[in-house]
Amino acid sequence: MVERAAGMRGRQRMTPARQEEPPVIQQPNASIIQFRRPELDPTQTGACLSVFDFYQRYAKPQLKERNRSADTIGEYERHLRRWQDWQAEDRMHYPVLAISDVRHTDLEAWRKWLIRSGISQSNRSCNKHLGSLHAVLKIAGQREAHASPPHLSPLECSTSPKKPYLTYDQVGALYLACKEAQWPVATQEGYPLPYSPAVYWRAFIVLQFNYGQRTQELASYERKNDSLTWRQICWEPETPAEEGSAINPHGWFFYVPQKQKRFKEDPLVLPLNETSARHLRSIMPPGRVDPNARVFPFPYSNESYYETWDAIVKASGVKRKKNLKTGERPPVHIKLFRKTCETWHDTHAPGMGEIITGHAERTVSGKHYANRERRLVETLNAFPQPAAFLNSDQQQLLF
């Protein structure tokens, strides 16, 4: 046994020790060149700016480039100032949040503050506030001012917003009250206008009622907005649309809807009815007409524009019903004509309201375009007008 054990020990000593394999060193592929992206300076991306300052420097210019209306830009600014108000009230002991530091929890806290403070009395209002902030944060992400812009899911809106419209009697009262208008009396350049303010405002109301354009698509009070020009009025009976073939005895006009300009400049071509054509001719400049001149040559003045409208509304006696919750009467805005136009067209020719106001999709085949164009001619020429537009009892036969 001893000899056997000794023999085993001898054999163990003779077994060579196992050599560990050297680690495999992976050589980098010489054909792949790796670049390290340089870190961007926060002062160049805007990462160190507050949300409102970032909006002013980077987001607002983009909105203007996209031809967003002054009302839309004003809404953005109101919403973002309320972001500042929240920080001043709920975060007064903390530094102002740079846009790069905005987190999901901050958005949640702001939304709760909006509801608690009574600023946003509906889910839809909250969603609009958050939508403005989301848009600015998205631009921050594109500029690399924020590594991962947060986003809150919108709150559920159970009811659609109320869409008031004007009655025929109310539209007629506004038309007659235009005699109280004292503006405009001169062009932007200071030349006297050939007609009284009432003549222009009455033509404006007639076109708004029949076609429902957005306010500055028809008569602009800001230089950057392209309103209707005489080049866009076609007195020939044949449609100017390349795809169309319809005939309308009173002529046509075309324009690019404001919101459509951001995607595709596809003109909306519409037939003029007798009432609209008559009112357009009533404000044509005497003598040779400059095709590039605005149909409504109002001076660029937001204040004068709306002061005159308010005077017309007051003289007309038109009032909206009181809000059942607040007991207050909402103002009579010019933009009510858009819903008014769509409502009454749908009442007399279902489905045509959204086509006339430019809400309907226009990328259709030539066959459908021709059919729709003929329907437009029939609809607009049979569309009942307020008695004040005509001063005639014959219009009542259309109802």
KEMI-942291 format. One line per field, with one value per residue (C-alpha): residue number from 0; chain; x, y, z. Coordinates in Angstrom, 3 decimals, padded with zeros to 6 digits. Example, Ala and Ser with C-alpha at 12.3 -4.5 7.8 and 13.67 -1.06 7.14 Angstrom:
// residues 2
num	(0  1)
chaine	(A  A)
xx	(012.300  013.670)
yy	(-004.500  -001.060)
zz	(007.800  007.140)
END
This chain:
// residues 399
num	(0  1  2  3  4  5  6  7  8  9  10  11  12  13  14  15  16  17  18  19  20  21  22  23  24  25  26  27  28  29  30  31  32  33  34  35  36  37  38  39  40  41  42  43  44  45  46  47  48  49  50  51  52  53  54  55  56  57  58  59  60  61  62  63  64  65  66  67  68  69  70  71  72  73  74  75  76  77  78  79  80  81  82  83  84  85  86  87  88  89  90  91  92  93  94  95  96  97  98  99  100  101  102  103  104  105  106  107  108  109  110  111  112  113  114  115  116  117  118  119  120  121  122  123  124  125  126  127  128  129  130  131  132  133  134  135  136  137  138  139  140  141  142  143  144  145  146  147  148  149  150  151  152  153  154  155  156  157  158  159  160  161  162  163  164  165  166  167  168  169  170  171  172  173  174  175  176  177  178  179  180  181  182  183  184  185  186  187  188  189  190  191  192  193  194  195  196  197  198  199  200  201  202  203  204  205  206  207  208  209  210  211  212  213  214  215  216  217  218  219  220  221  222  223  224  225  226  227  228  229  230  231  232  233  234  235  236  237  238  239  240  241  242  243  244  245  246  247  248  249  250  251  252  253  254  255  256  257  258  259  260  261  262  263  264  265  266  267  268  269  270  271  272  273  274  275  276  277  278  279  280  281  282  283  284  285  286  287  288  289  290  291  292  293  294  295  296  297  298  299  300  301  302  303  304  305  306  307  308  309  310  311  312  313  314  315  316  317  318  319  320  321  322  323  324  325  326  327  328  329  330  331  332  333  334  335  336  337  338  339  340  341  342  343  344  345  346  347  348  349  350  351  352  353  354  355  356  357  358  359  360  361  362  363  364  365  366  367  368  369  370  371  372  373  374  375  376  377  378  379  380  381  382  383  384  385  386  387  388  389  390  391  392  393  394  395  396  397  398)
chaine	(A  A  A  A  A  A  A  A  A  A  A  A  A  A  A  A  A  A  A  A  A  A  A  A  A  A  A  A  A  A  A  A  A  A  A  A  A  A  A  A  A  A  A  A  A  A  A  A  A  A  A  A  A  A  A  A  A  A  A  A  A  A  A  A  A  A  A  A  A  A  A  A  A  A  A  A  A  A  A  A  A  A  A  A  A  A  A  A  A  A  A  A  A  A  A  A  A  A  A  A  A  A  A  A  A  A  A  A  A  A  A  A  A  A  A  A  A  A  A  A  A  A  A  A  A  A  A  A  A  A  A  A  A  A  A  A  A  A  A  A  A  A  A  A  A  A  A  A  A  A  A  A  A  A  A  A  A  A  A  A  A  A  A  A  A  A  A  A  A  A  A  A  A  A  A  A  A  A  A  A  A  A  A  A  A  A  A  A  A  A  A  A  A  A  A  A  A  A  A  A  A  A  A  A  A  A  A  A  A  A  A  A  A  A  A  A  A  A  A  A  A  A  A  A  A  A  A  A  A  A  A  A  A  A  A  A  A  A  A  A  A  A  A  A  A  A  A  A  A  A  A  A  A  A  A  A  A  A  A  A  A  A  A  A  A  A  A  A  A  A  A  A  A  A  A  A  A  A  A  A  A  A  A  A  A  A  A  A  A  A  A  A  A  A  A  A  A  A  A  A  A  A  A  A  A  A  A  A  A  A  A  A  A  A  A  A  A  A  A  A  A  A  A  A  A  A  A  A  A  A  A  A  A  A  A  A  A  A  A  A  A  A  A  A  A  A  A  A  A  A  A  A  A  A  A  A  A  A  A  A  A  A  A  A  A  A  A  A  A  A  A  A  A  A  A  A  A  A  A  A  A  A  A  A  A  A  A  A  A  A  A  A  A  A  A  A  A  A  A)
xx	(000.000  002.844  004.696  001.527  000.888  004.461  004.169  001.060  002.766  005.629  003.318  001.554  004.814  005.662  002.284  003.068  001.117  -001.718  -000.780  -003.525  -004.257  -003.266  -006.246  -007.311  -006.790  -009.267  -007.699  -009.922  -011.033  -008.831  -011.513  -013.976  -013.270  -015.005  -015.950  -016.853  -019.514  -018.390  -020.555  -022.598  -022.322  -025.559  -025.433  -025.632  -028.498  -030.517  -030.407  -029.629  -032.608  -035.925  -038.890  -040.298  -036.933  -036.326  -039.730  -038.960  -035.560  -036.150  -039.776  -041.576  -039.521  -040.403  -044.099  -043.868  -042.030  -044.897  -047.381  -049.121  -051.729  -051.256  -054.049  -052.199  -048.925  -050.748  -052.245  -048.781  -047.540  -050.496  -049.963  -046.219  -046.690  -048.857  -045.914  -043.942  -046.754  -046.708  -042.966  -043.321  -046.082  -045.227  -041.448  -040.603  -037.824  -036.182  -034.194  -036.132  -036.229  -034.026  -035.690  -033.134  -034.230  -037.976  -039.149  -042.344  -043.103  -042.907  -045.564  -047.800  -047.329  -048.132  -051.290  -052.497  -051.778  -053.788  -056.800  -056.383  -056.037  -059.138  -057.271  -058.197  -061.793  -061.950  -059.791  -059.741  -058.233  -055.555  -054.727  -054.311  -051.919  -049.879  -049.958  -048.229  -045.533  -045.078  -044.499  -041.745  -040.138  -040.175  -038.208  -035.816  -035.284  -034.586  -031.985  -030.521  -031.385  -033.193  -031.988  -035.461  -038.394  -041.188  -044.746  -048.018  -050.929  -053.935  -056.813  -059.993  -062.538  -066.017  -067.883  -067.092  -066.634  -069.694  -069.799  -072.148  -073.430  -075.434  -079.061  -080.241  -081.782  -078.523  -076.490  -078.962  -078.750  -074.946  -075.132  -077.448  -075.364  -072.331  -073.576  -072.026  -068.520  -066.054  -063.033  -061.342  -061.333  -057.838  -055.446  -052.277  -050.397  -052.752  -054.774  -058.511  -060.726  -063.362  -066.212  -067.552  -066.507  -070.050  -069.761  -066.576  -067.877  -071.137  -069.260  -067.052  -070.071  -071.689  -068.564  -068.066  -071.649  -071.483  -067.951  -066.772  -063.135  -060.824  -060.760  -057.412  -057.894  -060.429  -059.319  -055.971  -054.958  -051.359  -048.904  -047.595  -051.013  -052.038  -055.660  -057.835  -056.627  -058.424  -056.267  -058.098  -061.499  -062.459  -065.496  -065.538  -068.270  -065.877  -064.120  -060.428  -059.678  -057.433  -059.357  -062.812  -065.250  -068.238  -069.891  -071.185  -072.736  -071.542  -067.852  -065.431  -062.754  -059.954  -057.626  -055.338  -056.781  -054.430  -053.801  -053.374  -050.319  -048.246  -048.700  -049.622  -050.624  -053.723  -056.151  -059.790  -061.864  -065.429  -068.275  -069.675  -073.414  -075.298  -075.285  -071.547  -070.660  -072.833  -071.170  -067.685  -068.455  -069.674  -066.150  -064.153  -061.827  -062.924  -060.886  -058.238  -057.991  -054.551  -054.748  -052.347  -054.357  -056.246  -060.002  -060.375  -057.614  -057.806  -054.787  -052.766  -054.192  -055.413  -056.794  -058.824  -060.052  -061.587  -062.724  -064.786  -066.175  -067.130  -068.917  -070.884  -071.857  -072.968  -075.067  -076.678  -077.897  -076.775  -075.934  -075.058  -076.864  -075.484  -073.155  -075.169  -072.210  -070.784  -073.846  -071.701  -072.397  -069.543  -068.524  -069.719  -066.493  -065.932  -064.841  -068.446  -069.127  -067.087  -069.358  -072.399  -071.521  -070.952  -074.111  -076.499  -074.983  -075.370  -078.951  -079.885  -077.431  -076.120  -072.400  -071.578  -070.638  -067.227  -066.433  -067.241  -065.264  -062.267  -062.471  -063.044  -060.203  -059.611  -057.224  -059.867  -060.091  -060.997  -064.400  -065.331  -063.918  -066.175  -069.239  -068.443  -067.841  -071.280  -072.794  -071.004  -072.524  -076.005  -075.613  -074.258  -076.704  -079.637  -078.300  -080.885  -079.569  -080.614  -083.293  -081.008  -078.570  -081.302  -083.931  -086.416  -089.180  -088.266  -085.497  -088.058  -089.158  -085.856  -086.614)
yy	(000.000  002.341  001.524  002.048  005.431  006.447  005.413  007.502  010.505  010.013  009.864  013.006  014.852  013.817  015.184  018.515  021.509  022.669  025.784  028.473  029.781  033.377  035.751  036.540  040.178  041.449  043.869  046.725  046.561  048.992  049.577  051.073  054.652  055.651  059.290  060.804  063.433  066.692  067.997  071.000  074.274  074.825  078.502  077.547  075.055  077.172  074.486  077.022  079.266  079.274  077.820  081.248  082.658  079.576  080.093  083.745  083.017  079.774  078.575  081.826  082.486  078.973  079.618  082.795  080.967  078.467  081.335  080.677  083.338  086.074  084.487  081.159  082.805  084.832  081.635  080.056  083.065  083.078  079.409  079.786  082.813  080.602  078.215  081.153  081.962  078.385  078.550  081.882  080.506  076.851  076.941  080.351  078.902  077.085  078.396  078.994  075.773  075.756  074.057  071.235  070.442  070.110  066.634  064.621  065.418  069.149  068.821  066.898  069.536  072.346  070.641  070.139  073.809  074.896  072.941  073.937  077.629  077.611  078.768  075.609  074.733  071.830  068.956  070.483  073.703  071.735  069.816  073.042  074.430  071.220  071.183  074.557  073.452  070.123  071.976  074.108  071.070  069.259  072.094  071.923  068.240  068.999  071.578  069.154  071.581  068.699  065.096  063.548  065.985  064.770  064.338  063.887  061.982  064.279  064.185  062.603  065.073  063.654  066.473  068.438  072.209  074.357  075.839  078.824  080.350  083.408  083.367  084.999  087.857  088.429  088.487  090.954  093.184  093.246  094.101  097.060  098.266  098.727  102.283  103.077  102.126  105.028  103.075  102.714  106.022  105.752  103.112  101.976  104.577  107.353  107.763  108.332  105.354  105.841  104.410  104.763  102.310  100.882  099.741  097.770  096.220  095.160  093.454  091.806  090.419  089.125  087.180  085.893  084.634  082.928  081.479  081.500  082.416  082.867  086.560  087.516  085.343  087.948  091.236  091.384  093.679  092.390  092.914  089.330  087.835  087.524  088.571  088.412  090.435  091.428  088.983  086.209  087.428  085.989  087.524  085.079  082.396  079.476  078.134  079.089  075.667  073.595  070.407  071.962  072.714  074.237  077.471  080.074  083.313  085.431  084.493  082.834  083.503  081.436  081.530  079.229  078.497  079.730  076.344  074.661  076.818  074.820  071.612  072.288  075.468  073.991  076.830  076.516  077.665  078.776  080.189  083.627  083.922  087.041  088.637  088.162  089.329  092.439  093.394  092.806  095.094  097.725  098.081  097.834  100.821  103.235  103.187  100.585  097.982  096.880  093.051  092.909  095.373  093.992  093.694  095.117  097.771  098.227  099.798  097.344  098.020  095.262  097.808  099.819  096.637  095.191  098.515  099.012  095.494  096.009  099.241  097.394  094.650  097.188  099.125  095.915  094.819  091.258  089.337  085.753  083.783  083.765  081.006  078.811  078.381  081.884  083.947  085.975  086.652  085.590  088.233  088.158  087.357  087.725  084.088  083.053  083.564  080.472  078.200  080.203  079.653  075.920  075.456  077.161  075.583  072.151  073.032  073.746  071.372  068.693  068.005  071.189  073.339  071.783  071.945  075.656  076.560  074.491  071.830  068.962  067.060  068.387  065.764  063.882  062.541  064.785  063.139  063.768  067.288  068.128  066.722  068.619  071.843  071.663  071.035  074.128  076.253  074.916  075.233  078.772  080.162  078.668  079.608  081.786  085.211  087.383  089.850  092.767  091.672  091.953  094.329  092.155  089.724  087.427  085.805  084.323  081.943  080.068  078.880)
zz	(000.000  000.928  -002.266  -004.320  -002.764  -003.323  -006.927  -007.364  -005.837  -008.231  -011.192  -009.986  -009.789  -013.303  -014.713  -016.333  -015.057  -017.371  -019.216  -019.307  -022.765  -023.253  -023.572  -027.094  -027.823  -030.406  -032.762  -033.926  -037.501  -039.294  -041.934  -039.361  -038.356  -035.151  -034.568  -031.238  -031.611  -030.057  -027.256  -028.323  -026.480  -024.469  -025.358  -029.043  -028.713  -026.291  -023.599  -020.888  -021.709  -019.895  -021.770  -022.640  -023.715  -025.871  -027.453  -028.222  -029.745  -031.637  -031.691  -032.511  -035.678  -036.879  -036.318  -038.382  -041.170  -041.267  -041.704  -038.410  -037.681  -035.099  -033.061  -032.936  -031.935  -029.292  -027.892  -027.625  -025.689  -023.297  -022.528  -021.963  -019.709  -017.550  -017.372  -015.978  -013.547  -012.259  -011.611  -009.818  -007.596  -006.976  -007.496  -006.106  -003.919  -006.838  -009.792  -013.014  -015.013  -018.078  -021.014  -020.868  -017.290  -017.934  -016.932  -017.095  -013.458  -014.219  -016.916  -014.522  -011.806  -014.238  -015.451  -011.874  -011.157  -014.219  -012.973  -009.323  -010.108  -012.315  -015.427  -017.308  -016.568  -018.994  -020.169  -023.628  -022.281  -020.417  -023.566  -025.541  -022.918  -022.963  -026.755  -026.917  -024.485  -026.287  -029.554  -028.002  -026.350  -029.684  -031.264  -028.306  -029.058  -032.710  -031.692  -029.120  -026.346  -024.642  -024.658  -024.399  -024.457  -022.133  -023.341  -021.459  -022.934  -023.457  -021.024  -022.325  -023.664  -023.345  -025.062  -028.181  -027.893  -028.450  -031.927  -031.948  -035.152  -036.167  -037.267  -040.494  -038.514  -036.625  -039.835  -041.332  -038.251  -038.448  -042.149  -041.541  -038.564  -040.818  -041.397  -037.992  -039.169  -039.148  -040.404  -042.851  -044.710  -046.242  -047.542  -045.805  -047.870  -046.759  -049.971  -049.429  -050.197  -052.914  -050.832  -047.316  -044.564  -044.555  -048.191  -047.472  -044.268  -045.882  -048.713  -046.093  -044.199  -047.408  -048.381  -044.839  -044.712  -048.120  -047.999  -044.377  -044.936  -041.986  -041.143  -042.681  -045.751  -046.802  -045.207  -043.433  -040.609  -040.591  -043.422  -043.370  -044.155  -047.782  -048.137  -051.247  -054.265  -057.455  -059.419  -057.567  -058.802  -062.201  -063.904  -066.816  -066.642  -067.177  -064.093  -063.753  -062.211  -064.465  -063.662  -064.014  -066.794  -064.990  -066.064  -063.621  -064.935  -061.989  -062.099  -059.692  -057.111  -055.642  -052.656  -050.687  -047.224  -044.517  -042.908  -046.290  -047.046  -044.565  -046.549  -050.150  -051.926  -053.498  -054.384  -053.440  -056.439  -055.698  -057.803  -057.007  -056.531  -057.622  -054.154  -053.622  -057.136  -056.744  -053.472  -054.888  -057.821  -055.348  -053.916  -057.160  -057.502  -060.238  -063.413  -064.084  -061.325  -060.113  -060.057  -057.113  -055.013  -052.042  -052.440  -048.932  -048.763  -044.996  -043.259  -041.189  -037.748  -035.462  -033.003  -035.529  -037.188  -034.049  -032.596  -035.749  -035.559  -031.907  -032.856  -035.545  -033.099  -030.487  -033.006  -034.284  -030.867  -031.617  -028.444  -027.730  -025.043  -021.526  -020.423  -018.048  -015.685  -015.544  -016.458  -018.871  -022.533  -024.850  -027.397  -031.003  -032.848  -036.582  -036.637  -035.877  -039.582  -040.429  -038.402  -039.524  -043.177  -042.766  -040.678  -043.099  -046.205  -044.612  -043.697  -047.321  -049.058  -046.664  -047.001  -048.907  -045.916  -045.357  -049.083  -049.341  -046.208  -047.342  -044.639  -047.083  -048.750  -052.271  -053.669  -055.667  -059.194  -062.116  -062.494  -058.884  -059.094  -062.048  -060.295  -057.121  -059.032  -060.624  -057.205  -055.895  -058.660  -057.917  -054.135  -054.015  -056.574  -054.647  -051.211  -049.372  -048.425  -045.475  -046.545  -045.659  -048.391  -051.019  -049.711  -051.570  -050.668  -053.561  -051.512  -049.117  -051.882  -051.538  -048.004)
END
